[in-house]
Amino acid sequence: MPKKRPGKYLPHRDRFTEKRYLPYVIAIGQAALAWNALHERLALLFCNVMGGGWVDRPFGVWFSAQYDRPRRAMLRAAVDTTTAKDQHQFPKLLNDVKWILNEADKLEDIRNNVIHAPLFSIRDSVEAKAMNLPLVWADTLFGNPRAKNIEDRVLLLEFRWLRDMALCLRDFTSLVEEAATDPKRPWPGRPSPPIRPQKRTPQTPQHRGLKK
């Protein structure tokens, strides 16, 4: 009796190199890079809040933490202990840095959803388009909580909003850091964050983000 080949009767498994995944792969990658860029600017801000100078020491402290959240906690502690002189010279520093950190804390859970949620695709693209369905979905088959958190979102719009929000915080962090190291620079105003797309409804056009 011939042996069954392993996996012969398993359903098709995507390799995520398929063309239908390309917009999603790009959007997830851009979001991840934007998040990383934000934390590099937070590292520089931490260095300067700690007094600047010999940068190896504050950067060594920053990167001693293995995850982003405890790094942000270190920055929060650093600005909480700024001197009265610094607070007089830069009266908006404390509140603006805390605003950045609070927004990053809220964004982190969305970032984790985007990065860690499994995806699956509908292979019959003709039928999917006829039914106004997306080709790629959050895979909630086994109850993955990260996938369930975004199953009611238009995925591409959610991924791109995460990218834009992270870049918004990154850019403002850069301006704050530059102003805090040069008293002659005007203090930047807080940006207006991009508006997060609304949750998906049965009537939502599912492919509207594909060409962006």
C-alpha positions in Angstrom: 0.0 0.0 0.0 1.6 3.3 -1.0 2.4 5.8 1.7 0.5 9.1 1.8 2.7 12.0 1.1 2.9 14.4 4.1 0.6 17.4 3.6 -1.0 16.0 0.5 -4.5 16.4 1.8 -4.0 19.6 3.7 -5.7 22.8 2.4 -3.6 25.2 0.4 -1.3 27.4 2.5 -0.4 30.9 1.3 3.3 31.9 1.1 2.3 35.6 1.3 4.3 36.2 -1.9 1.1 36.1 -3.9 0.2 39.2 -5.8 -3.0 39.8 -3.8 -1.0 40.2 -0.6 1.4 42.8 -2.0 -0.6 46.0 -0.9 -0.9 44.5 2.6 2.7 43.5 2.8 3.8 47.0 1.8 1.4 48.7 4.2 2.4 46.5 7.2 6.1 47.0 6.4 5.6 50.8 6.2 3.7 50.8 9.5 6.5 48.8 11.2 9.2 51.0 9.9 7.3 54.2 11.0 6.9 52.7 14.5 10.7 52.0 14.6 11.5 55.5 13.4 9.4 57.0 16.1 11.3 55.1 18.8 14.7 56.1 17.4 13.6 59.8 17.8 12.4 59.0 21.3 15.8 57.6 22.0 17.4 60.9 20.9 14.9 62.8 23.0 15.7 60.7 26.0 19.5 61.3 25.5 18.9 65.1 25.5 16.5 65.1 28.4 19.2 63.2 30.4 21.6 65.9 29.7 23.2 65.1 26.4 26.9 65.2 26.4 28.5 61.7 26.4 25.7 60.0 24.5 26.9 56.4 24.9 25.7 56.3 28.5 22.0 57.4 27.9 21.8 55.3 24.8 23.2 52.3 26.6 20.5 52.8 29.3 17.8 53.2 26.7 18.7 50.0 24.8 19.2 48.0 28.0 15.4 47.6 27.9 14.3 44.9 25.5 10.9 46.3 24.5 9.5 49.7 23.5 7.1 50.2 26.4 9.8 50.2 29.2 11.9 52.5 27.1 9.1 55.0 26.9 8.6 54.5 30.7 12.3 55.6 31.1 11.7 58.7 29.1 8.6 59.5 31.1 10.6 59.2 34.3 13.3 61.4 32.9 11.0 64.2 32.0 9.2 63.9 35.3 12.5 64.7 37.0 13.5 67.7 34.9 15.0 70.5 36.8 13.1 73.7 37.6 15.5 75.6 35.4 14.6 73.3 32.4 10.9 73.7 33.1 11.3 77.5 33.2 13.3 77.5 30.0 11.0 75.0 28.2 7.6 75.3 29.9 5.9 73.1 27.4 8.4 70.3 27.4 6.9 68.2 30.1 3.3 68.2 28.9 4.3 67.8 25.2 6.5 64.8 25.9 3.8 63.2 28.0 1.3 63.8 25.2 3.6 62.0 22.8 4.1 59.1 25.2 0.4 58.8 26.0 -0.4 58.7 22.3 2.4 56.1 21.7 1.0 53.9 24.5 -2.4 54.0 22.9 -1.0 53.3 19.5 1.1 50.3 20.6 -1.9 48.0 21.0 -3.0 48.8 17.5 0.6 48.3 16.2 0.6 44.9 17.9 -2.7 44.0 16.2 -1.3 45.0 12.8 2.0 43.2 13.2 0.8 40.0 14.9 -2.6 39.3 13.4 -2.6 36.4 11.0 -4.1 37.0 7.6 -5.7 34.7 5.0 -6.9 35.3 1.4 -9.8 34.4 -0.8 -8.4 32.7 -3.8 -11.5 33.1 -6.1 -10.9 36.8 -6.8 -13.7 37.0 -9.4 -16.3 35.8 -6.9 -14.9 38.1 -4.2 -15.1 41.2 -6.3 -18.6 40.3 -7.5 -19.6 40.1 -3.8 -17.7 43.3 -2.9 -15.4 41.3 -0.6 -11.7 42.0 0.2 -9.2 39.4 -1.1 -7.4 39.4 2.3 -8.9 39.1 5.7 -7.9 38.9 9.3 -7.8 35.2 10.1 -10.0 34.6 13.1 -10.6 30.9 12.5 -8.9 29.8 15.7 -10.0 32.8 17.7 -6.7 34.7 17.5 -7.3 37.8 19.6 -5.1 40.1 17.5 -7.1 39.1 14.4 -10.4 39.6 16.2 -9.4 43.1 17.1 -9.1 44.2 13.5 -11.7 42.0 11.8 -14.2 44.9 11.7 -11.6 47.2 10.0 -10.8 47.9 6.4 -7.3 46.4 6.7 -5.4 48.6 4.3 -6.9 51.7 5.7 -6.1 50.6 9.3 -2.5 49.7 8.4 -1.9 53.0 6.6 -3.4 55.0 9.4 -1.0 53.3 11.9 1.9 54.3 9.6 0.7 57.9 9.4 0.0 58.2 13.1 3.4 56.9 14.0 5.0 59.3 11.5 3.0 62.2 13.0 4.4 61.4 16.5 7.9 60.9 15.1 7.9 64.3 13.4 6.6 66.1 16.4 9.2 64.3 18.6 11.9 65.5 16.3 10.7 69.1 16.5 10.4 68.9 20.3 13.9 67.5 20.6 15.4 70.2 18.4 13.6 73.0 20.2 14.7 71.6 23.6 18.3 71.7 22.6 18.2 75.2 21.1 16.4 77.9 23.0 16.4 80.1 19.9 14.1 77.8 18.1 10.3 78.4 18.4 8.5 75.7 20.3 6.4 73.6 17.9 2.7 73.4 18.2 1.1 70.0 18.6 0.0 68.4 15.3 -3.5 67.3 14.4 -3.3 63.5 14.3 -4.7 61.7 11.3 -8.3 60.6 11.8 -8.6 56.9 12.2 -10.9 55.3 9.6 -14.2 54.1 10.9 -15.0 50.5 11.4 -16.2 48.4 8.4 -19.8 48.0 7.7 -21.5 45.5 5.3 -21.9 48.4 2.9 -18.3 49.6 3.1 -16.4 49.4 -0.3 -13.8 46.9 0.5 -11.3 47.7 -2.2 -11.1 51.4 -1.9 -7.7 51.4 -0.3 -6.0 49.2 -2.9 -4.7 51.9 -5.2 -3.4 54.3 -2.5 
